[in-house]
Amino acid sequence: MKPEKEKTAKGNGSKERTELEKKIKELEQKLEEKTKEAQEYYEKWLRAMAELDNLRKRVEKERSDYFKFANEQLVKNLLPVIDNLERALTHAEEKTEINALLEGVKLTLKMMHGCLEKFGVKPVKAEGEKFNPHFHEAVQVEEKDDITEEIVIKELQKGYMLHDRLLRPSLVVVGKPKE
């Protein structure tokens, strides 16, 4: 009877071995699938990183170009003003009629103000206004009898705003009440 038990034990061992080999093959197959999947994800990640790098470079170039050419429309609008000033100088050299030259310069200045206004540049109101240190820079103060508060009595240099931001304050003479 011993030999039969040995046979059964050997039979069970080979059966277990076959099951273990099957399990190992299954695990090796799953490992191979997961390795392929990981490789695919790695390749996708590499592509995504390359695309991100390309996007970063493209955005930086576009940003650089934007700042480089941001004032293009302003400059295009200023060119006719320069043309008119050049014509005025040529006209002044050819003729001595001062009134025509004065009229041409006034029109050119009006054109310049219109151009700047198109881009949101407006002069700061100063003369006759209440003194405001945020918009006016006092270069001189005069005492006056006929005023009750600090008022700008003379504008020496215009100030300008760009939309809601002060570009340059007005240089002014401020009148204050006599004490």
Residue, then its C-alpha position, 0 to 999 in steps of 0.5 A: m500500500k505504500p507504493e499507492k500512497e507514494k503515487t498519489a503523493k507524487g500525483n498531487g505534487s505534479k498537480e500542484r506544480t502544474e497549478l503553480e506553473k499556470k499561476i506563474k504564467e498568468l502572473e507573467q502575462k499580467l506583468e507583461e500587460k502592465t509593463k506595456e501599459a506603463q510604457e504607453y503611459y510613459e510615452k504619453w507623458l513624454r509627448a505631453m511634456a514635449e507639447l507643454d514645452n512647445l506651448r511654453k515656447r510659443v506663448e513666450k514668443e507671442r508674448s515677446d512679439y506682443f510687447k514688441f509691437a504693442n504700440e504699432q497702432l499708436v505709431k501708425n496714428l502718429l505718422p500723419v502728425i509727423d508728416n504734417l509737422e514736416r510739411a509745416l516746416t517746409h512751408a515755413e522755409e518757403k514762405t514767410e506767412i506766419n498766420a498760415l504756419l500758425e494755423g497748420v501747427k494748430l491743426t497738427l496739434k489738434m490731430m495729435h491730441g485726437c490720436l492720443e485720445k484714441f488710445g485713452v490718453k487725456p489731459v488732466k484738468a488743472e487750471g481753475e480746479k481744486f488742487n489735488p496732489h494726486f494729479h497736480e504737482a505744485v511748483q509755486v504757491e501764491e497767496k490770493d485774497d479772492i479765494t477760499e481754498e487751494i486752487v490751481i491758478k496757472e498750469l505750467q505743464k499739462g499732465y496726462m492720464l492713460h485710461d485711469r492711470l496718471l502718466r504725468p502730473s500737471l506742473v501748476v502754480v497753486g493759489k491759497p487764501k491769505e492768512 
